């Protein structure tokens, strides 16, 4: 009788652990893109900002195209693992520097790991990632200064070596900054 009760309690405990594990997994999946989604929601009706959202379906449509050149093949391979892209940008924001600082604080607070930051007289930029099991799940870029603000989130399975290829081919304003990250990444790798 005692053994039966212990077995029954053991099954309940396992079931509880599985449910808790699934809850953590769903929260982690929902967290992806929440920083930029929050900004999308906050700025939804503000016409000073341009907001771009590219879905996984759009990326999958790219992969159905026939590649002619090696560059096109590399681009199609790079986007085949992407799930989405969101960009928020404005060229004339009175408090761009303040907004940049708040966005960077929000990104850091959300658990993103900073890859690099660039600060110069005209603009500040920070590139951060969410990584799981050695695979980059999301790349977040925040840039701001001189009335300009850009926030970009690229998510899916991301290879840093393909970032500039994606940026060049998509020709979405704000993505040109991603090439700067790859340049820094290559310089870092060359020093080792």
C-alpha positions in Angstrom: 0.0 0.0 0.0 2.8 2.4 0.9 4.6 1.6 -2.3 1.5 2.3 -4.3 1.2 5.8 -2.7 4.9 6.5 -3.3 4.5 5.5 -6.9 1.4 7.7 -7.3 3.2 10.7 -5.6 6.3 10.2 -7.8 4.1 10.3 -11.0 2.5 13.6 -9.7 5.9 15.1 -9.0 7.2 14.2 -12.5 4.1 15.6 -14.1 4.5 18.8 -12.1 8.2 19.1 -13.2 7.2 18.7 -16.8 4.5 21.4 -16.5 6.9 23.8 -14.8 9.5 23.1 -17.5 7.0 23.8 -20.3 6.0 27.1 -18.6 9.6 28.2 -18.5 10.1 27.2 -22.1 7.0 29.1 -23.3 8.1 32.2 -21.3 11.6 32.0 -22.9 10.0 31.8 -26.3 7.7 34.7 -25.7 10.6 36.8 -24.4 12.3 36.7 -27.9 11.6 40.1 -29.5 9.7 41.5 -26.5 12.0 44.5 -26.1 11.4 45.7 -29.7 7.8 44.6 -29.5 7.3 46.9 -26.5 8.7 49.8 -28.5 6.5 48.9 -31.5 3.5 49.1 -29.2 4.6 52.3 -27.5 5.2 54.0 -30.8 2.4 52.5 -32.8 0.5 55.8 -33.4 3.6 58.0 -33.5 4.1 59.0 -37.2 7.6 60.4 -36.5 8.8 56.7 -36.5 8.9 54.3 -39.3 8.2 50.7 -38.2 9.1 47.7 -40.4 8.2 44.1 -39.6 9.3 41.2 -41.9 7.7 37.8 -41.1 9.2 34.3 -41.3 6.9 33.8 -44.3 8.6 36.6 -46.2 12.1 35.0 -45.4 10.8 31.6 -46.6 9.6 33.2 -49.8 13.2 34.4 -50.4 14.4 30.8 -50.2 12.1 29.7 -52.9 13.8 32.0 -55.4 16.4 30.5 -57.8 19.8 31.8 -57.1 21.9 32.9 -60.1 25.2 33.9 -58.5 27.2 32.7 -55.6 26.3 35.9 -53.7 22.6 35.2 -54.2 23.1 31.6 -53.0 24.9 32.8 -49.9 22.1 35.3 -49.2 19.4 32.7 -49.6 21.3 30.3 -47.3 21.7 33.1 -44.7 18.0 34.1 -44.6 16.7 30.5 -44.7 17.1 30.2 -40.9 15.6 33.6 -40.0 12.3 33.9 -38.4 11.8 37.7 -38.5 13.0 41.2 -38.6 11.7 44.3 -36.9 13.0 47.8 -37.3 12.0 51.1 -35.7 13.6 54.3 -37.0 13.3 58.0 -37.0 15.5 60.7 -38.5 14.1 63.6 -36.6 13.6 62.9 -32.9 14.3 65.7 -30.4 15.4 63.3 -27.7 17.2 60.6 -29.7 20.2 60.4 -27.3 17.8 60.0 -24.3 15.8 57.4 -26.2 19.0 55.5 -27.1 20.1 55.3 -23.5 16.7 54.1 -22.4 16.5 51.4 -25.2 20.0 50.2 -24.3 19.1 50.0 -20.6 15.9 48.0 -21.6 17.9 45.6 -23.8 20.5 45.0 -21.1 17.8 44.5 -18.4 16.1 41.9 -20.7 19.2 39.7 -20.5 20.8 40.4 -23.9 24.6 40.0 -24.0 26.5 43.0 -25.5 28.7 42.1 -28.5 30.0 45.5 -29.1 29.3 49.2 -28.9 30.4 52.1 -31.2 30.5 55.6 -29.9 31.5 58.6 -32.0 30.6 62.3 -32.3 27.6 61.6 -34.5 26.0 58.4 -33.2 26.2 55.7 -30.6 25.4 52.0 -31.4 25.2 48.8 -29.4 24.9 45.3 -30.8 23.6 42.7 -28.4 22.5 39.1 -28.7 20.4 36.3 -27.1 22.3 33.1 -27.5 21.2 29.5 -26.7 23.4 26.5 -26.9 26.0 28.4 -29.0 23.4 29.6 -31.5 22.5 33.2 -31.8 18.7 33.4 -31.5 18.4 37.2 -31.8 20.6 40.1 -32.7 19.5 43.5 -31.4 21.0 46.8 -32.6 20.2 50.1 -31.0 21.6 53.3 -32.5 21.0 56.9 -31.6 22.3 60.5 -31.8 21.8 63.8 -33.6 18.0 63.3 -33.7 18.3 59.9 -35.3 17.1 56.7 -33.5 17.2 53.1 -34.9 16.3 49.9 -33.1 16.6 46.6 -35.1 15.9 43.0 -34.1 16.8 40.1 -36.3 15.7 36.8 -34.9 16.0 33.1 -35.9 19.2 31.2 -36.3 21.8 33.8 -37.0 25.3 33.4 -38.3 27.4 36.5 -37.7 29.5 35.8 -40.8 26.4 36.3 -42.9 25.1 39.5 -41.4 26.5 41.9 -44.0 25.2 39.7 -46.8 21.7 40.0 -45.4 22.1 43.7 -44.8 23.3 44.4 -48.4 20.6 42.3 -50.1 17.6 43.4 -48.1 18.3 47.2 -48.5 16.1 48.1 -45.5 17.2 51.4 -43.9 19.0 50.8 -40.6 20.4 47.4 -41.7 23.5 49.1 -43.2 24.8 49.4 -39.6 25.0 45.6 -39.4 28.0 45.7 -41.8 29.9 47.6 -39.1 29.4 44.8 -36.7 30.8 42.2 -39.1 33.8 44.5 -39.8 34.5 44.6 -36.0 33.9 40.8 -35.7 36.5 40.1 -38.5 39.1 42.5 -37.0 38.6 40.7 -33.6 39.1 37.3 -35.2 42.2 38.5 -37.1 43.9 39.4 -33.9 43.8 35.8 -32.6 
